[in-house]
């Protein structure tokens, strides 16, 4: 069995927010995957720091 390096998630987003996000990502050369991963990691970091 082959190990997956990543998992897929599905999210819902308002159309107007999606358009803004796409513009931002195009301008910065980033991806939606990068953005979601960063937001999750930042939130987990905050969570663990407040538990200490």
C-alpha positions in Angstrom: 0.0 0.0 0.0 1.3 3.4 -0.9 1.3 6.2 1.7 -0.3 9.5 0.6 1.7 12.6 1.3 -1.4 14.8 1.5 -5.2 14.5 2.0 -7.9 16.3 0.1 -10.5 18.4 1.9 -13.5 20.2 0.4 -14.6 23.7 1.6 -17.4 26.0 0.8 -16.7 29.6 0.1 -18.9 32.6 -0.9 -18.5 33.4 -4.6 -17.4 37.0 -3.9 -14.8 35.9 -1.4 -13.6 33.2 -3.8 -13.0 35.8 -6.5 -11.1 38.0 -4.1 -9.0 35.1 -3.0 -8.2 34.0 -6.6 -7.1 37.6 -7.4 -4.9 37.7 -4.3 -3.3 34.3 -5.0 -2.7 35.1 -8.7 -1.0 38.4 -7.7 1.2 36.7 -5.0 1.9 33.5 -6.9 0.5 31.3 -4.2 -2.1 28.5 -4.3 -5.3 27.8 -2.4 -3.6 24.7 -0.9 -0.8 26.9 0.4 -3.3 29.4 1.9 -5.4 26.7 3.6 -2.4 24.9 5.0 -1.0 28.2 6.4 -4.2 29.1 8.1 -4.5 25.7 9.7 -0.9 25.7 10.9 -1.2 29.3 12.3 -4.4 28.3 14.1 -2.8 25.2 15.6 0.2 27.2 16.7 -2.0 29.7 18.5 -4.0 26.8 20.1 -0.9 25.1 21.4 0.7 28.3 22.7 -2.3 29.2 24.7 -2.4 25.7 26.3 1.1 26.1 27.7 
